[in-house]
Amino acid sequence: QVQLVESGGGLVQAGGSLRLSCAASGNIASSNTMGWYRQAPGKQRELVARIHRGESSPKYADSLKGRFTISRDNAENTVYLQMNALKPEDTAVYYCNLALTTWPYNDYWGRGTQVTVSS
């Protein structure tokens, strides 16, 4: 089993920055993608960014390119999300995800961390 624990959420004013962290533990297959999704009230969960263990080209939601940066520490099985120039519309619960890219292709989720951006 795999556990994901997020940290770093909170309340910030518009224009501010936050850094989210997600540490994975357990039986983690080496071929995986780690990433962040978010869900605002009344909206569907959406991809923020994800990065494969062996890739140097992360994938971002088009609307977030340039403000958010994802990175990972493979030795620590940790993924980070640096969020800059935050806007009130970035307010959401941010979820960490680890997806295996080989069989059995399991998907794991953290419990989420609240990010609130005040105007």
N, C-alpha and C positions, 0 to 999 in steps of 0.2 A: 504494500500500500504506500501511497505517496501523500504527504501532507504539505500544504502550502500556507505560509503565514505571512500576511502583509503587514506593513507598518508605514508610517509617514504621512498619513492623511491628516486633515484638520481644516481649520478655518483660516482663510487668507484673503486679503483685499485684492481687488482687481489690479492687475499689473504685477502682482507678486509671484513668488516661485514656491514650489514644493518638490520634494524628492520622495518618491515611493520606493519601498524595497519589498521584495518577496523572496523568502528563503524556502527552498524545497528540501524535504528530507524523506528518507525511506528508500525503497527499492526503485531507483531511478534509472531507466534505460538510457544509454549514452546518446541515442539518436532521438532528439526531442526538440521541440520548439517551446520557448517560454514567451509569454506576452501579457499584455494588459488589455482588458475590456472595461467598458463602463456602461452604467445604466442610470439614466436620469428618471425622475418620477414620471410615470405615464408613458415612458418610451421603451423601445426594445434595447436589449443589450447590444453594444456595437464595439467593433474592434478599435482599439487605440493604436497599438503597435505590437509587433511580435518579432522575435529574432531566433533563428535556428542556432543550435549549439555550435555548428561548424561554419556558419556564414558570417560574412562581414557586411552584408547588405540587409538591414532590417526593413520590414514593411510597416508603413504608417498609413493611418487614415489620411486621405488627401487633405482634409481640412485642418489637420494638426501639424503637417510638415512645417518645420522651421521653428516651432514653439516647443515641441516635445522631443525628447531624445531617450531612446531605450538603449540599455547596455546590459551585459551580463558577465558574471564571474563564474566560469565553468567549474573552477576548483571548489568554489563555495556553493554551487548550485543556487545562485542568487541572481535575480534580475532586478534592474532598477529602471525607474521612469523619472527623468528630470523634466519638470513642467515649468516653463517660463511664460511670462506675459499672460498670466491666467485671466480668464474672462468669466463673468457670471454664468455663461452657458456651459462652462466646463464643470459646473457643479453636478456631481453624480456619485454613485458608489462605484469605486474602481476595484475590479476583480483581477486577481492574478490567475493565469492559466498555464498549465503544462500539458502539452500534447505530444504523445509518442508518435514518431513518424515511421515506426516499423511495428510489425505485429506485436502485441494485440491492439495497437492504435488506441490506447486508453486516453481519456481526457480527464484532467484533474483541475479542480477549482479551489481557490481560497474563499474565505468567508466574506471578503470585501472590506474596503476601508473607505470611509466617507471623506469626500473632498467638497468643501463648500467655499465658493468664491463670492464675496460680498462686493456690491457695487459702490 
